[in-house]
Every structure is written in structure tokens, then in C-alpha cells.
Amino acid sequence: MYNRVDHPLLKKLIEKASGDINKIKVNDADEKFSFKIILVIFLFKAISICQSIMAILQSDPTLYHEAGILTRSLLELFINAKYIGKIPKELSERFLRYNDVWRYRFREELSRRNPKFGKKLKNGDLARSVNLDDEYKQFITIYGKDKLNNWAGKTLKEMANEVNEDWLYSVVYKIHCKYVHPDIDTLTRYMHVDNYKITIYRKSNPEEENRVLATCFGLFAQLYLLCDKEFILGNEDWIENLGKRLTTIEDENIIGSLIKQNECPYCHEHTVKNLRQSDTITIDTENKPEIIPLMKFACENIDCPQCFYVQKNLYDKIVSQNINS
């Protein structure tokens, strides 16, 4: 049985966006109507992806590679949304019209492989009052027939470069592609060789898992900010301040309640055994800034999937209070 892994800041972001998405109103007389519809759908899809990532890691933290595959989809959503926003009206129309191009090309490929089945598909198009042949011809007349493998006629890298997200593509996207495609470095992490004996297994890797969650948070926050700006939701400062908390400590209230129990914050069964200095943070102590070590709790259970960061003086204070009481 694997233990639940939580990310309170990401949960807050998801809850806030989920509430906003049902408040958004669009007017079909708006010049940017299509773009706004696409943004709402993208935001809803992003919420679903984030929830799926958290569900995967909560059920089994060792599945961080699989969660990373979904994180890459989140990155693609963000870059596409930002690219469409460059010229909202024209690019939104192209994005929507490409669906018929994809269906036309797919139908033609099936027809080539199975003419009888292809004929049935063409009859089905007529029954739906959709003439894919005409839609395809109109599309290539307007946009040309080159590079029809995606709606934009450009690679994701080209789109990212045009919206100043080349770093996001060159670094973050490349890392998450290793989770998606067959990659010897990624695959050998499941393997241990000892005396010619091969053992295949998955093990916890807090650093990788935190990378997936942090990337998920960052990408979702950026997409949410695009929507916030377009629909004037008024959450820009709230979203940005939530993001800044990632650089200090995740959620002080959760930390306090867990440490008071003197138990591992993840498995909730074993007492804390070790403290290891990791970094420093600045906190307010009696209204005075104080730099203290940021410590890592380690549980006595070697199979525990995570460790947790807490303030050492907070831990010492709570433990001493528990002993004295």
C-alpha cells in the first residue's frame, strides 16, 4: 500500500480555477469569441491533467515518470494557448478548422488501406452534412498544403520560439520527452544488476516527483494567468503570490499539524528518525527576520516514499512541548 502524496498549493490553484471556470461568460458577438472558447476548454483540460497527475502520485509515488508524461501534455496546452493568443481571431479559426483537415486525411488513409470501409466513411460524412473534401480544399486554399501534420503548420519548437518560450521547450519539454519516448537513461532506472542477476523494480525518487509537481504547478499557473488576463478574473496577484510560496515552504499549517503528531508526514506510521540540513529560509520570529536551516525529516521506514521539509526550531519547540506535557 503506497501512501498519499499531497501538494496543497497545487490543490488550491486547481480549486480556484475550477470555481472561476463556471463563472466565465462569453458573447458570440465578441470578435475574440472563438479564442475565448478555446481558452476555457484548454483551462478545463489543464485542470483534468493536474488532477490526474496528483491522483497518480497519490496512489503510487513511484509512478513519477508516468505523471511526467501528463505534465508534457500540460506544456503543449500552454504553448498552443499562448501562440493562438498572438493573433486570436485568425489563429483560433485555423485551430478550429483543422479538425476537418485531420478527419479528411485520416479518412483518406483508411480508404487507401481498405477502400470498402473508406466508402462507408464518405457516406457517413454526407449523412452528417459535412463535406470533408470541400473543407480540406478551403483550408489548403487559405493556408497552403504544406506542413499539415498539425493545426498551426509549425512545430511546437517554432511556436514556442515565437512566444518567447524557447527555454520552456528546449529544457523542460526535452526532459519530459524522456518520460514519453523509449530512452535508455530512463528505462535503466528500473533495473539493478548484481552478479549478472537483473532485478526490475520501481523505487521512490522524491527529487523527480517534486520536479513533476513543481512543473505541473508552474505550467498550470501560467495557463491560468492567460485566462485571468483575458477574462479579467482579478486573480493575478493571488496566483503569483501562491507561486512565490514554492520557494519557501509548501504549507505551514499542514507541517505544523503533522509534526505535532511526531510522525512521518507521508506514511503517518513511523516516527521521525533523522534530521539533515538542506538549505536555509528566512522567517519572522517575534516580528524579526531570522535565517534558519531548512531541515529534512527522514522516517525510520526505509520504504517510505518521501521526506518532508520543516523548520528545525519549530520541530524542537513542538517536541520539547510534547515531552514536557
KADA-V279832 format. One record per residue. N is the residue number from 0. SS is DSSP state (a for helix, b for strand, c for the rest). PHI is phi as a letter, one per 30 degrees, with the letter a starting at -180 (none if undefined). Layout:
BEGIN
{{N/SS/PHI} {N/SS/PHI}}
END
This chain:
BEGIN
{{0/c/none} {1/c/c} {2/c/c} {3/c/d} {4/c/c} {5/c/c} {6/c/b} {7/a/e} {8/a/d} {9/a/d} {10/a/d} {11/a/d} {12/a/d} {13/a/d} {14/a/d} {15/a/d} {16/a/d} {17/a/d} {18/a/d} {19/a/d} {20/a/d} {21/c/d} {22/c/c} {23/c/d} {24/c/b} {25/c/b} {26/c/c} {27/c/d} {28/c/d} {29/c/d} {30/c/d} {31/c/c} {32/a/e} {33/a/d} {34/a/d} {35/a/d} {36/a/d} {37/a/d} {38/a/d} {39/a/d} {40/a/d} {41/a/d} {42/a/d} {43/a/d} {44/a/d} {45/a/d} {46/a/d} {47/a/d} {48/a/d} {49/a/d} {50/a/d} {51/a/d} {52/a/d} {53/a/d} {54/a/d} {55/a/d} {56/a/d} {57/a/d} {58/a/d} {59/c/a} {60/a/d} {61/a/d} {62/a/c} {63/a/d} {64/a/d} {65/a/d} {66/a/d} {67/a/d} {68/a/d} {69/a/d} {70/a/d} {71/a/d} {72/a/d} {73/a/d} {74/a/d} {75/a/d} {76/a/e} {77/a/d} {78/a/d} {79/a/d} {80/a/d} {81/a/d} {82/a/d} {83/a/d} {84/a/d} {85/a/d} {86/a/b} {87/a/e} {88/a/d} {89/a/d} {90/a/d} {91/a/d} {92/a/d} {93/a/d} {94/a/e} {95/a/d} {96/a/d} {97/a/d} {98/a/e} {99/a/d} {100/a/d} {101/a/d} {102/a/d} {103/a/d} {104/a/d} {105/a/d} {106/a/d} {107/a/d} {108/a/d} {109/a/d} {110/a/d} {111/a/d} {112/a/d} {113/c/b} {114/a/e} {115/a/d} {116/a/d} {117/a/d} {118/a/d} {119/a/d} {120/a/d} {121/a/d} {122/a/d} {123/a/d} {124/a/d} {125/a/d} {126/a/d} {127/c/c} {128/c/h} {129/c/c} {130/c/c} {131/a/d} {132/a/d} {133/a/d} {134/a/d} {135/a/d} {136/a/d} {137/a/d} {138/a/d} {139/a/d} {140/a/d} {141/a/d} {142/a/c} {143/c/j} {144/c/c} {145/c/d} {146/c/h} {147/c/c} {148/c/d} {149/c/b} {150/c/d} {151/c/d} {152/c/i} {153/c/b} {154/c/d} {155/a/d} {156/a/d} {157/a/d} {158/a/d} {159/a/d} {160/a/d} {161/a/d} {162/c/c} {163/c/i} {164/c/b} {165/a/d} {166/a/d} {167/a/d} {168/a/d} {169/a/d} {170/a/c} {171/a/d} {172/a/d} {173/a/d} {174/a/d} {175/a/d} {176/a/d} {177/a/d} {178/a/d} {179/a/d} {180/c/c} {181/c/e} {182/c/b} {183/a/d} {184/a/d} {185/a/d} {186/a/d} {187/a/d} {188/a/d} {189/a/d} {190/b/b} {191/b/b} {192/b/c} {193/b/b} {194/c/h} {195/c/i} {196/b/c} {197/b/c} {198/b/c} {199/b/c} {200/c/a} {201/c/c} {202/c/b} {203/c/d} {204/c/b} {205/a/e} {206/a/d} {207/a/d} {208/a/d} {209/a/d} {210/a/d} {211/a/d} {212/a/d} {213/a/d} {214/a/d} {215/a/e} {216/a/e} {217/a/d} {218/a/d} {219/a/d} {220/a/d} {221/a/d} {222/a/d} {223/a/d} {224/a/d} {225/a/e} {226/a/d} {227/a/d} {228/a/d} {229/a/d} {230/a/c} {231/c/h} {232/c/d} {233/c/i} {234/c/c} {235/a/e} {236/a/d} {237/a/d} {238/a/d} {239/a/d} {240/a/d} {241/a/d} {242/a/d} {243/a/d} {244/a/d} {245/a/d} {246/a/d} {247/c/c} {248/c/b} {249/c/d} {250/c/a} {251/a/d} {252/a/d} {253/a/d} {254/a/e} {255/a/e} {256/a/d} {257/a/d} {258/a/d} {259/a/e} {260/c/d} {261/c/h} {262/c/b} {263/c/d} {264/c/d} {265/c/c} {266/c/c} {267/c/h} {268/c/b} {269/c/c} {270/c/d} {271/b/d} {272/b/c} {273/b/b} {274/b/b} {275/b/b} {276/b/d} {277/b/b} {278/b/a} {279/b/b} {280/b/b} {281/b/c} {282/b/b} {283/b/c} {284/b/c} {285/c/h} {286/c/i} {287/b/b} {288/b/d} {289/b/b} {290/b/c} {291/b/b} {292/b/d} {293/b/c} {294/b/c} {295/b/c} {296/b/d} {297/b/b} {298/b/d} {299/c/d} {300/c/d} {301/c/d} {302/c/c} {303/c/d} {304/c/d} {305/c/b} {306/c/b} {307/b/b} {308/b/c} {309/b/b} {310/b/d} {311/a/d} {312/a/d} {313/a/d} {314/a/d} {315/a/d} {316/a/d} {317/a/d} {318/a/d} {319/a/d} {320/a/d} {321/a/d} {322/a/d} {323/a/d} {324/c/d}}
END
